[in-house]
Amino acid sequence: MSESMPPASPAEHRTVLLRGGEVHSPADPFATAMVVERGHVAWVGSEGAADAFAAGVDEVVDLEGALVTPAFVDAHVHTTATGFALTGLDLSAAASLDEAARLIRAHAAARPEDRILIGHGWDASRWPERR
């Protein structure tokens, strides 16, 4: 038995020009406009180039300087790093090398069954020792 897809809504068939904003895009770091066509980002660019799209779209939206982050989706996950962050020792609060060492010793003493200790989050450049 096959399932049928529901009919597309009229909004899914629209083409919209968003302009006058700040569009976060690695393709164009200075973008201020974008075109969304049938629910997908079709173009990203400058205000001047956006003029060429204005007549052919269903709607023009003035962003009034707002930030737009198209496709700001991470389609993958770094599971190893995520696991370490969730189960390891957070050293981000350590203000010095000595303090980090104390946190490590305390963590190891509290969890002797852990044969491997993974620490993360420290910033040695903020420590007085600079190492």
N, C-alpha and C positions, 0 to 999 in steps of 0.2 A: 504494500500500500504506500503510495507516495503522498507526501504532504505538499499542499500548494502554498505558495507565498502569498501573503496578504497584498492587496493592491497598493502601489506606491502612493504616498500622499502627494498632493500638489506641491507642497514645500520641497519635496525631494527632487522635483524637476526644475526648480527655480535656479537662476543664476544671479548671484548677489555680488556687488562690488562694495567692499569695505575700504574706506579711505580716510585720510586725515588723522591717522593714528601712528602708533609705533608697533611695527610688525616684527616680532622676534623670528628671525629665520637665518640659518647658516648660509642659505643660498644667496641672500642679500642682506647684509648686516645693517643697511641703512633704509630698509623698506618701510614705507608708510601706507601701503595699500595692498590689497589682495582680492582675488576673485575666487568665489566658492561656486562651483558648478555641480549640481546634482549631489550636494553633500560632500564634495571633495575639493580640496584646495587645487585650483587650476592654474593660478598664477600669483606671484608675489613680486612687488617692485615699487617704483617711485610714483609720486603724485603725477608727475608729467606723463609717464607712461600709462597711468591709470585713465587719463583722458580718452585714450584710444578704446577703452572698454566701456565707457559710460553709456554710450548710445545702445549697446547691444545686450544690456543686462536687464533683468526684471526689476531689480531694486538697487538703489545706491544708499549705503548707510554711512553717515558722517560719524566717525569714531570720536571726534572732538578730543583728540590727543590720547585716547585710551590705549592701553597695551593689549595686543592680541598675540597669542602664542599658538599658531596653527600646528596641529599634529604634534603637540607637546606630549608625546606618549613614548614610553620606553617599552618596546615590544619584547624585551628580554630581561632577564634578571641574572645577576652574578650571584648564584646561589652559594658559592663557597664564601665569598666576602660577606654576604648577608648572614650566613650561619655564624661566621666568626664574630660579627658585630653583635649578634643576639646571644651568643653563648660565651664569648671571650671576656677578657678583663678590660673594662673601659678605663683608660688611663688619661682621658682628656682633662681631668681636674688636677693632675699632677703638676705642681708648680716648679719642680726641680727634679734632677736625676735621683737624688736621695729619696724624695717623696715617691717617685715611681718605683724605686727598688723596694721601699717599705710596703707599698700597695701590692707588689708582686709577691713578696714574702708572705704577707697576710693572706692573700688569695690562695697561694699554694698550701699554706698551713690549714686553711679552712676546707680545702678540697683535696686531700691527699690521694684520693682515688683517681684524680685526673693526672694522667701520665704526661700530657702535653698541655701547656698553658699558652693561650694565644692572647696577647695584649694588643690593643689598638687605641687610636685616638690621641696619642700624645703629640705635642708640638715642641720638639727640642729647641727650636729657634726662640722660644719664649723663656727657656730655662736659663738661669744665671750661668750655668756651665757651658751652654751653647753646644751640647753634645747629647 
